[in-house]
Amino acid sequence: MNSIDALFEEPLKVLPPRDMEREAHAKILRWRNDPEAFVREVFGADPDTWQVEALNNIGNNDRVSIKSGHGVGKSALLSWLLIWWLSTRYPAKVACTAPSSHQLYDVLWAEVRYWLRKAIPEIASQFVLKSDMIELVGGASETFAVARTSRKESPDSLQGFHSPNMLFLVDECSGVPDVIFQVASGAMSTVGAKQMLTGNPTRATGYFAKSHDIDSNFVKMTVSSETAKMVSPGWIQEMKDDWGEDSEVYRIRVLGEFPKSDSEALIPLDLVLEATERNIIQPLEKPIWGLDVARYGMDRSVLMQRRTHAVTDEPDIWSGLSTMELVGRVVNKYNNLNERDRPSQIFVDVIGIGAGVTDRLIEMGLPAVGINVSESPMLLADNVFRLRDELWMQALKWLETRAVQIINCPPLIKELTSVHKGYTSSGKMRIESKDDTKKRVGRSPDLADAFVLTFSYGAGLAQGAFSSRHSDWSIPINREAAGNYV
């Protein structure tokens, strides 16, 4: 028995930090099987009731899956577990993953840094925190934690992690591709390896959803924001006011429940909600504007702005304006922007009074392009019925990249996820009409239609709608170029 094992009643492979006194070694043995005591004594924290349950669950079980509302303290829990695992086992490894680098580095790693500062010196002094790794001083090759972003195209980033003491932490699990869990399953092959899954349940399918099936081998927990002590009652009320207690968004973001499936909607809610959580760094490029012109009654004229990978500006919404008043609003907005932020093109739905708006905008020197969404599609002619259907499909494909960002605008989110799809007798997909959507949900999808107009580049070329005065495109005018753009 070596000198380290001799410190304990049983030969556990635990490396006590070098600068801790002998009497502290017994604490490590106790903390090893009592993560709640570790959190209270090392950090001086007072965990929420659900966090205590989660700590005890992972201490006594190998697999725990937690679906929850927003702001309940998941990142704090994962940080505690990471530090607890590395402090009470040797050798030990922790693999951390999430769908985005923002969630890993700006949220989880920042939380780990915070709790290391709060930790007692005997623990805090034992670790070196790097950009994507946390190392035990003197044991870096055998005891460490790493952060790896989960990407479908590079699943091997979590392959090959093995240790006698292995912990696998996954945050925002609904957005993690299933292939990641398949590749990482090797890390769970060691006896005693543990896995903690946490996330907002935005998707009712996939590995995370299956982990909550009644017959799964995970210990399952659901945490509502309504009962979590860290969540502001004011935020709960805002969610009620913005979405309604019976809405899918409230169900997911507050109650921590999986969505009820809406198989008729073209754009799934989880794609849009995940896009609102991202923080995409945009290159310096001009935006594209989509302008949906009100046709009659209480419908709204809406202007949406999109850069290649992000929609970060609030929509401009106008009601009750004449054609020339609307033109004036758009021209005023354009003139008040610096050159870099002015749009390269403004795509306008020309059906109805939109044609007059387009003509006048061009006459005023703006790069307006008229788009007739009732015409035949350009890029997806074999799969969709009309151009409007194609634009919606392009918006769906944009979101499916899971590398884009959308502003957290409740009306826009509601409209994008409420428009239903159908099929013609020849099997082509078609989106329900504005009137049908309005009859069904009580509002016209004006914001959503303005957004999908920003994908009209190829259609504008096909219709010959570009004004030579404003055409500064250097991309070859063909289907391939248009497809790459959208």
C-alpha positions as CSV (number, residue, x, y, z in Angstrom):
1,M,0.0,0.0,0.0
2,N,1.5,3.4,-1.0
3,S,1.7,6.4,1.2
4,I,-1.5,7.9,-0.3
5,D,-3.6,4.8,0.2
6,A,-2.3,4.4,3.8
7,L,-4.1,7.6,4.7
8,F,-7.5,5.9,4.2
9,E,-9.2,2.9,5.7
10,E,-9.6,1.4,2.3
11,P,-7.3,1.6,-0.7
12,L,-9.2,4.2,-2.7
13,K,-7.3,5.9,-5.5
14,V,-7.7,9.5,-4.2
15,L,-5.0,12.1,-4.5
16,P,-5.3,14.6,-1.7
17,P,-4.2,18.1,-2.6
18,R,-0.6,18.5,-1.6
19,D,-1.2,21.5,0.7
20,M,-4.1,20.1,2.7
21,E,-3.5,19.0,6.2
22,R,-3.8,15.3,7.1
23,E,-7.1,15.8,9.0
24,A,-8.7,17.1,5.8
25,H,-8.2,13.8,4.0
26,A,-11.1,12.3,5.8
27,K,-13.3,15.1,4.4
28,I,-12.4,14.0,0.9
29,L,-13.6,10.5,1.6
30,R,-16.8,11.9,3.0
31,W,-17.3,14.4,0.2
32,R,-16.6,11.6,-2.4
33,N,-20.1,10.1,-1.7
34,D,-21.8,13.3,-0.5
35,P,-21.8,16.0,-3.2
36,E,-24.3,18.1,-1.2
37,A,-21.9,18.3,1.7
38,F,-19.1,19.2,-0.7
39,V,-21.2,22.1,-2.2
40,R,-22.2,23.5,1.2
41,E,-18.8,23.2,2.9
42,V,-16.5,24.0,0.0
43,F,-18.5,26.8,-1.7
44,G,-20.6,28.0,1.3
45,A,-23.6,27.6,-1.1
46,D,-27.2,27.0,-0.1
47,P,-28.5,24.9,-3.0
48,D,-32.1,25.0,-4.0
49,T,-34.4,22.0,-3.1
50,W,-34.2,20.6,-6.6
51,Q,-30.4,21.0,-6.7
52,V,-30.1,19.0,-3.5
53,E,-32.2,16.3,-5.1
54,A,-30.0,16.4,-8.2
55,L,-26.8,16.2,-6.2
56,N,-28.0,13.2,-4.2
57,N,-29.3,11.5,-7.4
58,I,-25.9,11.7,-9.1
59,G,-24.2,10.7,-6.0
60,N,-26.2,7.5,-5.8
61,N,-26.8,6.8,-9.5
62,D,-24.9,6.6,-12.7
63,R,-27.4,8.4,-15.0
64,V,-29.5,11.5,-14.3
65,S,-31.5,13.5,-16.8
66,I,-33.1,16.9,-15.8
67,K,-35.5,18.9,-18.0
68,S,-36.2,22.3,-16.7
69,G,-37.5,25.8,-17.3
70,H,-35.1,28.8,-17.7
71,G,-33.0,30.3,-15.0
72,V,-33.3,27.6,-12.4
73,G,-29.6,27.2,-11.8
74,K,-28.5,24.4,-14.1
75,S,-25.1,25.9,-14.8
76,A,-24.3,26.3,-11.1
77,L,-25.2,22.6,-10.6
78,L,-22.9,21.4,-13.4
79,S,-20.1,23.6,-12.1
80,W,-20.4,22.1,-8.6
81,L,-20.4,18.6,-10.1
82,L,-17.3,19.3,-12.2
83,I,-15.3,20.6,-9.3
84,W,-16.6,18.0,-6.9
85,W,-15.6,15.1,-9.2
86,L,-12.1,16.4,-9.8
87,S,-11.5,17.2,-6.1
88,T,-12.6,13.8,-4.7
89,R,-11.2,11.3,-7.3
90,Y,-7.9,10.5,-8.9
91,P,-7.4,9.9,-11.7
92,A,-10.5,11.6,-13.0
93,K,-11.9,13.1,-16.1
94,V,-14.9,15.3,-16.9
95,A,-16.2,15.8,-20.5
96,C,-18.5,18.8,-20.9
97,T,-20.5,19.5,-24.0
98,A,-23.3,21.8,-25.2
99,P,-24.7,22.7,-28.7
100,S,-22.9,26.1,-28.8
101,S,-19.6,27.6,-27.7
102,H,-21.6,30.4,-26.0
103,Q,-23.3,28.0,-23.7
104,L,-20.0,26.2,-22.9
105,Y,-17.5,29.1,-22.5
106,D,-19.6,32.2,-21.8
107,V,-22.0,30.4,-19.4
108,L,-20.6,27.1,-18.0
109,W,-16.9,28.0,-17.9
110,A,-17.7,31.4,-16.5
111,E,-19.8,29.7,-13.8
112,V,-16.9,27.3,-13.0
113,R,-14.6,30.3,-12.7
114,Y,-17.0,32.0,-10.3
115,W,-17.3,28.9,-8.0
116,L,-13.6,28.3,-7.9
117,R,-13.2,31.9,-6.6
118,K,-15.8,31.1,-3.9
119,A,-14.2,27.8,-3.0
120,I,-12.1,27.3,0.1
121,P,-8.4,27.9,-0.6
122,E,-7.5,24.2,-0.1
123,I,-9.7,23.3,-3.1
124,A,-9.4,26.4,-5.3
125,S,-5.5,26.3,-5.2
126,Q,-5.5,22.9,-6.8
127,F,-6.8,23.8,-10.2
128,V,-5.7,25.8,-13.3
129,L,-8.6,27.1,-15.4
130,K,-7.8,27.4,-19.1
131,S,-9.9,28.4,-22.1
132,D,-11.3,24.9,-22.7
133,M,-9.7,22.8,-19.9
134,I,-9.5,22.7,-16.2
135,E,-6.4,20.9,-14.8
136,L,-5.4,19.5,-11.4
137,V,-2.1,21.0,-10.4
138,G,0.5,18.2,-10.8
139,G,-2.0,15.8,-12.3
140,A,-2.9,17.4,-15.6
141,S,-2.4,14.3,-17.8
142,E,-4.7,12.2,-15.7
143,T,-7.1,14.5,-14.0
144,F,-8.8,17.3,-15.9
145,A,-12.1,18.6,-17.4
146,V,-12.5,19.6,-21.0
147,A,-15.2,21.5,-23.0
148,R,-16.2,20.4,-26.5
149,T,-18.9,21.9,-28.6
150,S,-21.4,19.3,-30.0
151,R,-21.5,19.5,-33.7
152,K,-23.1,16.9,-36.0
153,E,-20.4,17.3,-38.6
154,S,-17.6,16.7,-36.0
155,P,-18.8,14.1,-33.5
156,D,-15.4,12.7,-32.9
157,S,-14.5,15.6,-30.6
158,L,-15.9,13.6,-27.7
159,Q,-14.4,10.3,-28.6
160,G,-11.7,8.6,-26.7
161,F,-12.2,9.9,-23.2
162,H,-11.6,7.1,-20.7
163,S,-10.7,7.1,-17.0
164,P,-11.4,5.0,-13.9
165,N,-13.5,7.9,-12.8
166,M,-15.4,9.4,-15.8
167,L,-18.1,12.1,-15.6
168,F,-20.0,13.2,-18.7
169,L,-21.9,16.6,-18.4
170,V,-24.3,17.7,-21.1
171,D,-26.1,21.1,-21.1
172,E,-28.9,22.2,-23.3
173,C,-29.4,18.6,-24.4
174,S,-32.3,19.1,-26.8
175,G,-29.9,20.8,-29.2
176,V,-27.2,18.1,-29.0
177,P,-27.3,15.8,-32.1
178,D,-28.0,12.2,-31.3
179,V,-24.7,11.1,-33.0
180,I,-22.8,12.9,-30.2
181,F,-24.3,10.6,-27.6
182,Q,-23.5,7.6,-29.8
183,V,-19.9,8.5,-30.1
184,A,-19.5,9.5,-26.5
185,S,-21.1,6.2,-25.3
186,G,-17.6,4.8,-25.1
187,A,-16.9,7.1,-22.2
188,M,-19.7,5.4,-20.2
189,S,-18.3,1.9,-20.6
190,T,-16.2,2.1,-17.5
191,V,-17.8,0.8,-14.3
192,G,-18.9,3.8,-12.2
193,A,-18.9,6.3,-15.0
194,K,-21.6,8.9,-14.5
195,Q,-23.7,11.0,-16.9
196,M,-25.7,14.2,-16.1
197,L,-28.0,15.6,-18.8
198,T,-29.7,19.0,-18.3
199,G,-31.6,21.3,-20.6
200,N,-34.7,23.2,-21.6
201,P,-36.9,20.5,-23.3
202,T,-37.4,22.3,-26.7
203,R,-37.7,19.0,-28.7
204,A,-39.9,16.1,-28.0
205,T,-37.7,13.7,-30.0
206,G,-34.1,12.6,-29.7
207,Y,-31.8,11.2,-27.0
208,F,-32.8,13.8,-24.4
209,A,-36.5,13.1,-24.8
210,K,-35.9,9.4,-24.8
211,S,-34.0,9.7,-21.5
212,H,-37.3,10.8,-20.0
213,D,-39.2,7.8,-21.3
214,I,-40.7,5.7,-18.5
215,D,-38.6,2.7,-19.3
216,S,-35.2,4.6,-19.7
217,N,-32.4,3.8,-17.2
218,F,-32.0,7.5,-16.2
219,V,-33.1,9.0,-13.0
220,K,-35.6,11.6,-14.3
221,M,-36.3,15.1,-12.9
222,T,-38.4,18.0,-14.0
223,V,-37.8,21.5,-12.6
224,S,-40.3,24.3,-13.1
225,S,-39.2,27.9,-13.1
226,E,-42.3,28.6,-11.1
227,T,-40.8,26.7,-8.1
228,A,-37.1,27.6,-8.4
229,K,-35.9,30.2,-6.0
230,M,-33.5,31.8,-8.4
231,V,-36.2,32.7,-10.9
232,S,-37.7,36.2,-10.7
233,P,-41.5,36.2,-10.2
234,G,-41.5,39.2,-12.6
235,W,-40.0,37.1,-15.4
236,I,-42.7,34.5,-14.8
237,Q,-45.4,37.1,-15.2
238,E,-43.7,38.5,-18.3
239,M,-43.9,35.0,-19.8
240,K,-47.5,34.7,-18.9
241,D,-48.3,38.1,-20.5
242,D,-46.2,37.5,-23.6
243,W,-47.2,33.9,-24.4
244,G,-50.1,32.8,-22.1
245,E,-50.0,30.0,-19.6
246,D,-51.4,27.5,-22.1
247,S,-48.8,28.2,-24.8
248,E,-46.1,25.8,-25.9
249,V,-43.4,28.4,-25.1
250,Y,-44.6,28.7,-21.5
251,R,-44.8,25.0,-21.2
252,I,-41.2,24.6,-22.4
253,R,-39.4,27.7,-21.0
254,V,-41.2,27.9,-17.7
255,L,-42.7,24.5,-16.8
256,G,-39.8,22.5,-18.2
257,E,-42.1,20.2,-20.1
258,F,-41.6,18.8,-23.6
259,P,-43.7,20.4,-26.3
260,K,-46.8,18.8,-27.7
261,S,-46.1,17.9,-31.3
262,D,-47.7,20.0,-34.1
263,S,-47.1,17.8,-37.1
264,E,-48.9,20.3,-39.4
265,A,-46.5,23.2,-38.7
266,L,-43.7,23.7,-41.3
267,I,-41.2,25.2,-38.8
268,P,-40.8,23.3,-35.5
269,L,-40.8,25.5,-32.4
270,D,-37.5,24.0,-31.1
271,L,-35.6,25.3,-34.1
272,V,-36.8,28.9,-33.5
273,L,-36.3,28.8,-29.7
274,E,-32.8,27.5,-30.0
275,A,-32.0,30.2,-32.5
276,T,-33.1,32.9,-30.0
277,E,-30.5,31.5,-27.5
278,R,-27.5,31.9,-29.8
279,N,-25.1,34.8,-30.1
280,I,-23.8,34.8,-33.6
281,I,-20.8,37.0,-34.5
282,Q,-21.7,38.7,-37.8
283,P,-19.2,39.8,-40.4
284,L,-19.4,43.4,-41.6
285,E,-22.0,43.1,-44.3
286,K,-25.1,44.8,-45.5
287,P,-28.4,43.5,-44.3
288,I,-31.3,42.4,-46.5
289,W,-34.8,43.8,-45.9
290,G,-38.1,42.1,-46.4
291,L,-41.2,44.3,-46.7
292,D,-44.7,42.8,-46.4
293,V,-47.2,45.4,-47.4
294,A,-50.7,45.5,-45.7
295,R,-53.5,44.8,-48.1
296,Y,-56.6,45.8,-46.2
297,G,-58.2,46.2,-42.8
298,M,-56.1,45.7,-39.7
299,D,-53.3,43.8,-41.3
300,R,-49.9,45.3,-40.7
301,S,-47.1,46.4,-43.0
302,V,-43.9,44.9,-41.6
303,L,-40.2,45.5,-42.3
304,M,-37.7,42.8,-41.3
305,Q,-33.9,42.9,-41.5
306,R,-31.7,39.9,-41.9
307,R,-28.0,39.5,-42.2
308,T,-26.6,36.2,-43.5
309,H,-26.7,34.4,-40.2
310,A,-28.7,36.6,-37.9
311,V,-31.9,38.6,-37.3
312,T,-31.0,40.9,-34.4
313,D,-33.2,44.0,-35.1
314,E,-36.8,44.4,-33.9
315,P,-39.3,44.4,-36.8
316,D,-40.8,47.7,-37.9
317,I,-44.6,47.4,-37.8
318,W,-47.0,49.9,-39.2
319,S,-50.8,49.9,-39.4
320,G,-53.3,52.1,-41.1
321,L,-50.8,53.8,-43.4
322,S,-51.5,54.9,-47.0
323,T,-49.1,53.7,-49.7
324,M,-47.1,56.9,-49.8
325,E,-47.0,57.1,-46.0
326,L,-45.5,53.7,-45.9
327,V,-43.0,54.6,-48.5
328,G,-42.1,57.7,-46.5
329,R,-41.4,55.5,-43.4
330,V,-39.2,53.2,-45.3
331,V,-37.2,56.0,-47.0
332,N,-36.8,57.8,-43.7
333,K,-35.4,54.6,-42.0
334,Y,-33.0,54.1,-44.9
335,N,-31.7,57.6,-45.0
336,N,-31.1,57.7,-41.2
337,L,-28.7,54.7,-41.4
338,N,-25.0,54.8,-42.2
339,E,-23.9,53.3,-45.4
340,R,-22.8,50.0,-43.8
341,D,-26.2,49.4,-42.3
342,R,-28.3,50.2,-45.3
343,P,-29.7,47.2,-47.1
344,S,-28.2,45.8,-50.2
345,Q,-31.7,44.9,-51.4
346,I,-35.3,45.5,-50.2
347,F,-37.6,42.7,-51.2
348,V,-41.2,43.7,-51.4
349,D,-44.2,41.5,-52.0
350,V,-45.8,43.2,-55.1
351,I,-49.2,41.4,-54.9
352,G,-51.9,44.1,-54.4
353,I,-50.6,47.5,-53.4
354,G,-47.1,46.3,-52.9
355,A,-46.3,47.0,-56.6
356,G,-46.9,50.7,-56.1
357,V,-44.7,50.8,-53.0
358,T,-41.9,49.0,-55.0
359,D,-42.1,51.5,-57.9
360,R,-42.0,54.5,-55.6
361,L,-39.1,53.1,-53.6
362,I,-37.1,52.6,-56.8
363,E,-38.0,56.0,-58.0
364,M,-36.7,57.4,-54.6
365,G,-33.3,55.7,-55.2
366,L,-33.7,52.7,-52.9
367,P,-32.6,49.2,-54.0
368,A,-36.1,47.8,-54.0
369,V,-37.0,44.5,-55.7
370,G,-40.6,43.4,-56.4
371,I,-41.3,39.8,-55.6
372,N,-44.5,38.1,-56.7
373,V,-44.8,35.2,-54.2
374,S,-47.7,33.6,-56.2
375,E,-45.4,32.8,-59.1
376,S,-43.7,29.5,-59.7
377,P,-40.7,28.5,-57.5
378,M,-37.2,28.8,-58.8
379,L,-34.9,26.5,-56.8
380,L,-37.2,23.9,-55.5
381,A,-39.7,23.6,-58.4
382,D,-40.0,19.8,-58.0
383,N,-40.9,20.0,-54.3
384,V,-43.0,23.1,-53.7
385,F,-46.1,24.6,-55.3
386,R,-45.4,28.3,-55.4
387,L,-42.7,30.8,-54.7
388,R,-44.1,31.7,-51.3
389,D,-43.8,28.0,-50.3
390,E,-40.2,28.0,-51.5
391,L,-39.3,31.0,-49.5
392,W,-40.8,29.4,-46.3
393,M,-38.8,26.2,-47.1
394,Q,-35.6,28.3,-47.5
395,A,-36.3,29.9,-44.1
396,L,-36.7,26.4,-42.6
397,K,-33.4,25.2,-44.1
398,W,-31.7,28.3,-42.7
399,L,-32.9,27.5,-39.2
400,E,-32.0,23.8,-39.6
401,T,-28.3,24.7,-39.9
402,R,-28.5,25.5,-36.2
403,A,-25.8,28.1,-36.8
404,V,-28.1,31.2,-37.0
405,Q,-29.7,33.6,-34.6
406,I,-33.1,35.2,-34.3
407,I,-34.2,38.0,-32.0
408,N,-36.4,36.9,-29.1
409,C,-39.6,38.5,-30.5
410,P,-42.7,36.6,-29.3
411,P,-45.0,37.7,-32.2
412,L,-42.4,36.6,-34.8
413,I,-41.8,33.3,-33.0
414,K,-45.6,32.6,-32.8
415,E,-46.1,33.4,-36.5
416,L,-43.1,31.3,-37.7
417,T,-44.3,28.3,-35.8
418,S,-48.0,28.5,-36.4
419,V,-48.2,28.4,-40.2
420,H,-49.3,25.0,-41.4
421,K,-48.2,23.1,-44.4
422,G,-50.1,20.8,-46.8
423,Y,-49.6,19.0,-50.1
424,T,-51.1,19.2,-53.5
425,S,-52.4,16.0,-55.3
426,S,-49.0,15.9,-57.1
427,G,-47.1,15.7,-53.8
428,K,-45.8,19.3,-53.7
429,M,-45.7,21.1,-50.4
430,R,-47.7,24.3,-50.1
431,I,-48.1,26.7,-47.2
432,E,-51.6,27.7,-46.1
433,S,-52.8,31.1,-47.2
434,K,-52.6,34.2,-45.1
435,D,-56.4,34.2,-44.8
436,D,-56.5,30.6,-43.6
437,T,-53.8,31.3,-41.0
438,K,-55.7,34.3,-39.8
439,K,-59.0,32.3,-39.5
440,R,-57.3,29.6,-37.6
441,V,-55.1,31.6,-35.1
442,G,-56.7,35.0,-35.3
443,R,-53.8,36.9,-36.9
444,S,-52.2,37.2,-40.3
445,P,-48.5,36.1,-40.3
446,D,-47.2,39.4,-41.5
447,L,-44.0,39.4,-39.5
448,A,-43.2,35.9,-40.6
449,D,-43.9,36.7,-44.3
450,A,-41.6,39.8,-44.1
451,F,-38.9,37.6,-42.7
452,V,-39.1,34.9,-45.4
453,L,-39.0,37.6,-48.1
454,T,-35.4,38.1,-47.1
455,F,-34.7,34.8,-48.8
456,S,-35.9,36.1,-52.2
457,Y,-32.5,36.6,-53.9
458,G,-32.9,33.8,-56.4
459,A,-36.5,34.7,-57.1
460,G,-35.5,38.3,-57.8
461,L,-33.0,37.2,-60.4
462,A,-35.5,34.9,-62.0
463,Q,-38.2,37.6,-62.3
464,G,-35.7,40.1,-63.7
465,A,-36.6,42.5,-61.0
466,F,-33.2,44.0,-60.2
467,S,-32.7,47.6,-61.1
468,S,-29.4,48.0,-62.9
469,R,-28.9,51.3,-61.0
470,H,-28.6,49.4,-57.7
471,S,-27.3,46.0,-58.7
472,D,-23.9,45.7,-57.1
473,W,-23.9,41.9,-57.0
474,S,-20.7,40.3,-58.2
475,I,-22.1,36.7,-57.8
476,P,-22.9,35.0,-61.1
477,I,-26.6,35.0,-61.9
478,N,-27.5,31.4,-61.8
479,R,-29.4,28.8,-59.7
480,E,-26.2,27.6,-57.9
481,A,-25.3,31.1,-56.8
482,A,-28.8,31.8,-55.6
483,G,-28.9,28.5,-53.8
484,N,-25.6,29.2,-52.0
485,Y,-26.8,32.6,-51.0
486,V,-30.0,31.5,-49.3
